[in-house]
Amino acid sequence: MGLAGQLAKAGGLKSAQQIARELAAAVQNPIEKRSKEGPSKRGARARSIEAAPAPIRTTKTRGRPRTGVTKQQISIRLDADIVAFFQAKGDGWRSAINDALRLAMKN
């Protein structure tokens, strides 16, 4: 007995006749076969997603809080001594330049 015969005896290999009979039965009764197996996993998952409530956002958003004042990013070339003067003031030197420009705008 060959390997195919041993596998067929052990139930590991179906004969062409068995496959043909199963296919014919599936074609004749496709709805009955599906109902015996139950709903497909995809259909059940789709129904569970539709029935699920919308998630509630409880975490804070990341990053800096948004303000009503919008700023525009530009590139500007300043003299080295002006940049050194404002940098010597420490953190917030860019905002200090903005404040100085605003003061000049009002005058």
ABEGO torsion letter per residue (X at the ends): XBAAAAAAAAGABBBAAAAAAAAAAAAABAAAAAAAAEBBAAAAAAAAAAABBBBBBABBBBEBBBBABBBBBBBBBBBAAAAAAAAAAEBGAAAAAAAAAAAAAAX
